[in-house]
Amino acid sequence: MVTECPASTAPPAAAGPSRATTALFAVAAGTAVANVYFAHPLLATLGREFGMAPGTLGVMVTATQLGYGLGLFLLVPLGDVLDRRRLVTTQSLMLAAALAAVGAAAHLPVLLASAAAVGFLAVVTQSLVAYAAALAPADRRGRVVGQVTSGIVVGILLARTVSGVLADLAGWRAVYLASAAVTLLLTLALRHALPRRAAIPPRMRYRDLLRSTVALFRHERVLRTRALLALLIFASFSTLWSGVALPLSAPPLSLSHTAIGAFGLAGVAGALAAAPAGRLHDRGHARATTGAALLLLALSWVPLAFTRQSLWALAIGAVLLDLAVQAVHVTSQSIIYAHRPAAGGRVIGGYMIFYSIGSAVGAWASTTLYAAAGWGAVCLLGAAFSLLALMVWAVGRPEERR
């Protein structure tokens, strides 16, 4: 059995989390999720060191994303029944250990197993999102979720820049060892700052908790629709960011790790979409925001197709793509939490499983397709994912208006 905690059932304080606490949520969530994306600009280097064929370079990203998906199902729902403060700090401590294992890996199986463990434990990011949503009052929930998601966006995109710079300065292992140290420091800060919750007697077995996650998706159409959108938009997102390092590192461009990672800075503009998207949700414009963002996502692949001819085209396309993805993502999380606030950990964790699946599919498909048919085919794949998402939105029912 697991012990239920009032964090998921008691109403949050009227004021919600303070600015400082919200900022800590954002920093911790962004740092945790960055670990999932550190490998993107390092794929060519990892392939050379561990003897991976060009068509299999995406396996590192795929292993991490598969671990992430498993953690979303097995760990994040625990936030609905356990002391969230203890859950978050324990996960963070274990994440630091997994990062150290990646940094010390000497053989490919150890590297992939450690990467999967990093993904499994990095879901503390979503535990923090659910925690922040539970603390926020209903009329500010979209804004708070948007602010925390802004931190996540910055973490995802700066991960490539930080990874590239550190790899050029001290080698790829320094990326993961430095992150392990930062994660330990944040664990101490979270333990000190997060509100304490007193446990009450056991109410739900762990297996029943997992079954209830599946049941929520069986009964709530809006959860299924938003989860499918998550799968498609993050497949498109991962198609770009997993695949783009390959043409950038190859002749005639032959960019360094630092230069490749720097293109993540172009996408930081996506963080600017998170908080406004949350406010639009609070004002009742969730469906229109989603449609506009999905159309922008599809259009972003037009400049991205000219990456080999112009790095400015890549920068413009990256900005558009990341703005679109994060607007849909924040809106979706706000909608599904509002439908089942007492099961926030389960609905957000379940929703994010589809995000992880989409990211893994995009990583594998883009690197495989690039090896077989080049960058143009990769762009067609990303555009196809985007157009499918737009079709899902167009034929879906507007349950989010409830």
C-alpha positions, -999 to +999 in steps of 0.1 A: +000+000+000+009+037-003+001+064+020-023+091+008-015+127+014-038+158+015-016+175-011-039+161-038-073+165-021-070+196+002-077+229-016-046+250-021-041+282-001-058+312-017-026+330-024-010+300-040+028+295-041+050+326-036+070+341-065+102+327-049+087+292-046+073+293-081+107+303-094+123+274-075+098+250-091+107+264-125+145+262-120+143+227-105+120+214-132+140+230-160+173+215-146+158+180-143+143+179-178+175+193-193+192+160-185+169+143-211+183+165-239+220+168-231+228+141-256+214+158-287+245+178-297+267+150-286+253+122-308+282+123-333+308+122-305+291+094-286+288+074-318+325+076-324+335+068-289+311+039-285+312+025-320+276+033-331+266+032-367+252+065-381+217+051-385+216+041-348+228+073-332+193+081-320+193+051-296+208+072-268+179+097-270+154+069-274+167+050-244+164+082-223+129+088-236+117+053-229+130+055-194+112+088-191+079+073-203+082+044-178+088+069-150+058+089-160+036+059-155+053+044-124+065+075-104+045+106-112+011+092-100+026+087-066+023+125-060-015+120-056-010+097-026+024+104-011+041+134+006+051+153-026+080+170-008+096+137+001+089+122-033+105+151-051+136+152-030+141+114-031+138+114-069+162+143-073+188+126-051+186+094-072+187+114-104+221+128-093+234+093-089+221+082-123+238+112-139+271+103-123+267+068-137+263+082-173+294+104-168+314+073-157+301+048-183+329+030-202+308+006-223+277+011-245+253-012-225+262+007-193+257+041-211+223+031-224+211+016-191+223+047-172+206+070-198+174+051-193+177+056-155+183+093-160+150+095-180+132+074-155+141+097-126+140+130-146+102+128-144+106+147-111+099+176-136+063+165-140+060+158-102+069+195-097+044+206-123+016+187-105+028+200-072+027+236-083-007+231-099-020+217-066-007+247-046-022+273-070-058+286-068-080+278-097-080+313-112-042+314-113-035+278-121-029+283-158-005+311-150+015+292-124+017+261-147+028+284-175+056+299-153+069+265-143+067+253-179+087+284-189+115+270-167+111+236-184+113+251-219+144+271-210+159+239-195+151+219-226+166+244-250+196+256-230+205+219-224+219+218-259+239+250-255+253+240-221+260+205-233+278+218-264+300+243-245+309+219-217+317+191-242+341+214-262+358+226-230+361+194-209+346+165-229+311+150-230+315+133-196+318+167-179+282+175-190+267+147-169+290+151-139+284+188-137+246+182-139+249+157-110+265+183-088+239+209-097+211+184-090+224+177-056+224+214-047+188+218-060+177+188-039+189+206-008+170+238-018+138+219-025+140+201+008+143+234+026+117+254+006+088+230-003+058+229+021+056+199+044+026+175+042+015+153+070+007+117+059-025+100+068-034+062+070-031+042+038-060+045+013-049+031-020-027+002-031+000+010-056-015-013-083-049+004-078-032+038-083-018+026-116-051+011-127-068+044-119-044+062-143-055+039-171-092+043-161-090+081-162-079+080-199-106+054-206-134+077-193-121+112-202-121+120-239-103+153-234-074+134-218-071+111-248-073+139-273-047+160-255-024+130-251-026+123-288-017+159-295+012+156-271+025+126-290+024+143-323+038+177-314+067+162-295+074+138-323+077+169-345+098+187-318+122+157-314+124+153-352+141+187-354+163+186-323+174+150-325+181+152-363+195+187-368+229+180-352+237+156-381+236+181-410+252+208-388+281+186-379+287+172-414+305+190-443+301+217-456+289+232-423+310+211-399+299+231-368+314+225-333+294+212-303+292+248-290+279+261-323+253+233-326+242+238-291+239+275-296+209+270-319+190+260-288+191+297-278+170+305-308+143+282-294+143+298-260+117+322-274+094+292-269+096+299-232+079+333-239+048+314-251+043+294-219+030+320-195+008+338-221-007+305-231-015+298-195-032+331-191-052+325-223-064+292-208-075+310-176-096+334-198-113+306-217-094+307-250-078+272-248-091+258-281-083+288-302-048+290-288-043+253-296-054+257-332-033+288-339-003+271-324-007+239-344-009+259-376+023+277-367+039+244-359+032+231-394+044+263-410+077+263-391+090+234-412+091+256-443+121+276-432+136+245-415+138+228-448+164+254-459+188+247-430+216+236-452+214+268-473+209+292-444+215+290-407+191+320-403+164+298-417+171+272-390+170+300-363+136+313-376+121+278-379+133+268-344+117+299-329+084+292-346+084+255-338+092+260-301+067+288-296+040+265-311+049+234-292+050+251-258+018+270-263+000+237-270+018+219-241+009+245-215-027+247-226-031+210-226-016+206-191-039+233-177-070+217-193-064+182-181-055+193-146-087+213-144-108+182-154-093+161-126-075+182-100-076+155-073-058+132-097-033+158-110-003+135-107-020+107-126-035+128-154-003+148-160+019+117-157-004+098-181-005+127-205+033+130-205+037+093-213+025+102-248+049+131-249+077+107-242+065+082-268+064+110-294+099+122-284+113+087-287+096+081-321+109+115-334+144+108-323+146+073-338+128+082-370+147+114-377+182+099-373+172+068-393+156+088-421+185+112-423+209+083-428+187+069-456+174+100-474+188+132-460+176+164-443+148+171-468+131+138-458+135+146-421+117+179-427+088+162-445+085+138-415+083+167-390+057+185-412+037+153-414+036+150-376+025+187-373-003+184-399-016+152-382-018+171-349-037+199-367-062+174-380-067+159-346-075+193-332-098+201-361-120+170-357-119+169-319-147+180-297-141+212-276-145+194-242-120+218-227-147+244-226-163+226-197 
